[in-house]
Amino acid sequence: MERSRPLARRPLVTLLTVAALAASGMTALSSAARAADADLARNGGFESGLDGWTCTAGTTVTSPVRSGTSALKATPAGADNARCTQTVTVKPDSQYTLTGHVRGTYVYLGASGTGTTDVSTWAQSAPDWQRLTTTFRTGPSTTRVTVYTHGWYGTGAYHADDISLTGPGGETGQPPAPPAGLTAGSVTSSSVALSWSPVQGATGYAVYRDGTKVRTVTGTSTTVTGLAPSTAYAFQVAAVNDAGESARSATVTATTAGQPDGGGADLPAHALVGYLHASFANGSGYTRLADVPDSWDVIDLAFGEPTSVTSGDIRFERCPVTECPNVESDAEFKAAIEAKQAAGKKVLISIGGQNGQVQLTTAAARDKFVSSVSAIIDEYGLDGLDIDFEGHSLSLNADDTDFKNPRTPVIVNLISALKTLKARYGDDFVLTMAPETFFVQLGYQYYGTGRWGGQDPRAGAYLPVIHALRDDLTLLHVQDYNSGPIMGLDNQYHSMGGADFHIAMTDMLLTGFPVAGDAGNVFPPLRPDQVAIGMPASTNAGNGYVSPAEVNKALNCLTEKTDCGTYATHGTWPALRGLMTWSINWDRYSNWEFQKNFDAYFG
């Protein structure tokens, strides 16, 4: 970058003369400027949380702060630079000064929409608070300017405090009238749909639940999610424009539906789930279904696989005698299924696995999936279905950016197929899913190809499936193994090998999280009875094995908030359903270590 040129030297007497001549008018001029100008930034010290600010990945902290009691902390992640913005009403053709204090590496402060030249300034490295300032002039018709701060990709968290925009205030007018016609529409066990009449002059609407603002939207409808079953909630809406919020609307009360059981109401409070190698032996050897101990509450028969990747035609072939010399006959196998069910166990067909890529790219493939899976369930009298799609089964098209409204055919068709199966078999149908962390928790940082493209389109691709079926889902047991490091809600990376990884990954499912860092697009939490933790049964079973002691630490933290180590969970969930493992066969190979520890822990 070009260095600033030094000022030419001027005779000292000339400078003193100019200063003397200006002194008499300086005070009056400064006073007049201060009288005309004002600090237009709202909550620039972040003393009221993020009120007035919109942040992709920001929060307020009590340390470090430059002044007052709070400051902003924002953490760039993936393709998100943790931008925080505020739109301010200004006067056309006027001069403004933007100032703020920052800490961190590559921290930016700027203004856009000025109508002239947008400006920014930055600190390359600020280990302590550093003042940034820049000026701009508004255009002849500019009435609104957006001020912002952001960090840079992969450089860690930054802090900001005491942000001010000094200059003449614009004409803010009056807040709009309160909305009328607030109505509660469709209701589920965890959501309520709301709609209201538009208000003239409103630029947005603030939605309140039981007196607390829960979201701001631009349209005249929204669905409030993350609610508890069988619970009454009071909703209000306020209209918003540059002048502020209107009074709130009349209150509408809605009661959520009862908790859906997802086919899992008759599972024990704490369940042990395991995969049984039913179509192959692997190095662990073949285990007959009748020989599976009673401790296993859900038994997933691995695997049903497609005739081709895109056919949707799923076949379940039992292990051949050449590979499994001790394999039981079909009659014995079906009798064992009936015996397990009589003992209160659930036996499911698991579709996919490492080698079973399934892509329902067409409606025909979707329909074939439904008919072929139904045929397997009916032939063996099974209780339901486990979706274990891995590899390249699920990915998102470039224009598919909202997990609540998916557009990609393989996603939409899978959701439709699973809903059809659920409707066909009724409330007792057990539906479980075993995605990898790449397809779920990685969605906190990345979703699909990303805002600017170039990301792996599989990132977070399970989220729309889980969300669409959350009221039908019996269990989600993410594979907390064979995984790379994943960022948790503490914005730190967590790696396999100890309790910490399971705690952080499970906390994300039970707390919910913004998808791709978008605070306005949050994946709602699942119920704790819908969540089991997926772990390998032994070192032979997969990467990420942890000892029984570490398993118990994870359970203690999540159910009792003890043994949590350095990760602070966002709640305590004694109703956490239990554990899943790959696999029953590998656990038998290891003298049932995983099962014995589960039995000892839950009694």
C-alpha positions, 0 to 999 in steps of 0.5 A, a space after each residue: 500500500 502507498 504510504 501517506 505523503 508528509 505535509 510540507 513544512 510551513 513557517 512557524 510564524 504563519 501557523 501561529 498567525 492562522 491559529 490566532 485568527 481562528 481561535 475566536 471563532 473556533 469555540 462557537 463553530 465547534 459548539 454549533 457543530 455539536 448542537 447540530 450533530 448527534 450520536 445516531 447509533 442505537 445501543 452502540 455499547 451493546 449494553 442492551 444485548 444485540 438490540 438494534 443490531 443484526 448479527 450472523 454470528 454475534 453475542 454480547 459478553 461481559 469481558 472484555 469490555 471497553 466501557 460499560 458492562 457489555 461488548 460484542 463478540 462475533 466469531 467468523 466461521 466458514 463462509 461467514 465473516 460474522 457481520 453485524 449491521 445496523 441501519 440508521 436514518 440520516 439526512 441527505 447531503 450531510 457529513 458523518 463520522 463513524 467511530 468504534 473500538 475493536 479487538 482482534 485480528 482483521 476487524 472491519 468497521 464501515 458504512 454502506 448505502 451512503 449514496 456517495 462512496 461507501 467507506 470502511 476502516 480496519 485493524 489488522 491486529 488489535 490485541 487490546 482495544 483500538 479506535 477505528 474512525 472513518 467519515 463519509 458524506 451522504 448522497 443528495 437523496 440518501 435517508 438511510 445508511 447501514 453501519 457494520 462491523 465484521 471479522 475475517 474468515 478463519 481468524 477467530 473471534 473479534 470484539 467491538 464496543 462503543 460504536 457511534 455515528 455522529 452527524 445530523 439526524 434524519 426525519 424518522 417520522 412516527 412508528 406504524 399502527 399496531 397490526 390487526 387480525 392476528 390469527 393462529 393457524 396450524 398447530 403441531 406439538 412444537 410449532 404454531 403458525 401465525 398470520 396478521 393483516 399488513 400495516 401501512 408504512 411497516 418495514 417489518 414485524 416483531 413477533 412476541 411469545 409470552 411477552 418476549 420478542 422471539 423473531 423479526 420478519 418482513 412478511 405477514 406470517 411466520 411459524 414459531 417453532 421450538 415449543 413444548 407439547 400440550 402447552 398454551 402460549 400467548 402471541 402478539 405482533 408489533 409493526 416496525 419501521 425506522 421510527 421504532 415499534 408500534 404498540 403490540 397487537 391484541 393477544 392470541 393464545 394457542 395450545 400446542 398438540 400433545 407430544 407425538 410418540 413417533 412410534 417410540 412411546 413404548 420404548 424404555 425411558 433409556 434405550 440401547 440401540 445396536 446394528 446387527 450384521 444381518 446381510 454380511 459377517 464382517 471381521 466380527 463374525 455372524 451373530 444370530 438374532 436369537 442370540 442378541 441379549 435382551 439388553 438391546 431395545 432396538 435392533 437395526 438389521 444392516 442393511 437393505 441396499 438399492 439395486 442401483 444408486 438411483 433406482 429406489 428399489 431396496 433389497 434385503 439379502 440375508 448373509 449367505 452360508 458361504 460367508 456366514 456358516 452359522 446363519 439361521 434359516 429364514 423361518 428361524 430368522 422370522 421366529 427370532 423377530 417375533 420373539 424379540 417383539 414379544 419381549 418388547 424389542 423393536 426390530 427395524 430394517 436399516 437402509 443404506 450404510 457405507 456401500 448402499 448409496 440411495 439417491 431418489 432423484 425422481 418421483 418414480 424412484 420415490 415410489 419404488 422406494 416406498 413399495 420395496 421397503 414396504 415389501 421388506 417390512 411386510 415380509 419380515 413383520 418389522 417394526 419400522 425403518 432406519 435411514 442410514 444414508 451415507 456418502 453421496 446419498 444426500 446433497 443440496 442443489 446450489 439454489 437450495 439454501 433454506 432447510 425449512 423449505 428444501 428444493 433438491 429432488 433427492 431431499 424432497 423425495 426422501 421426505 415424501 417417501 418417509 411420510 408416506 411410509 409413516 402414514 401407511 403403517 400408522 403411529 406405531 411405525 418406528 422411524 430412526 436416522 443415523 446420519 454422520 456429523 458432516 450431514 448434521 452438526 457441520 450445518 452450524 458452519 456450512 450448509 450446501 454449497 454456501 452463499 458464494 459457492 464452492 462448499 461441499 453440497 453435502 454439508 448439513 444435507 440431513 437437516 431438512 429431512 430431520 426437520 420435516 419429520 421431527 414429529 414422526 421421528 422416533 430416534 435420531 442417533 448421529 454417528 459420533 464416529 469416523 468424523 473430522 473436527 466439528 465446531 460446537 456451539 462454543 465456536 470451538 472445534 471438537 474432536 473424537 476420542 473423549 467425552 467432550 465430542 459427544 457432549 458438544 455434538 449432543 448439546 447441539 441437537 438438544 439446544 438447536 443452532 443457527 444454520 450456516 451462522 444465520 441467526 434468523 434461520 435456526 434449526 430447532 432443538 429435538 426432544 431429549 427422548 428423540 436423541 441417542 448418542 452414536 458410538 463405536 462399540 470397540 476400537 475394531 468398530 470404527 474411529 472415535 472409540 471411547 472407554 466406558 469411563 468417557 461414555 459415562 462422563 458424557 452421560 453425566 454431563 448431559 443428564 446431570 450437568 456433572 463431569 462436563 469438563 470445559 464445555 458448558 452445555 445449554 441445559 440438562 436432559 435427564 430424558 435423553 433416550 440412550 445410546 446407539 452403537 455400531 455394532 452388536 456384532 462388534 460388541 459381542 466380539 469385545 465381550 459385550 463391553 458396551 452393553 454391560 456398561 450401559 446396563 450398569 449405568 442405567 440399572 
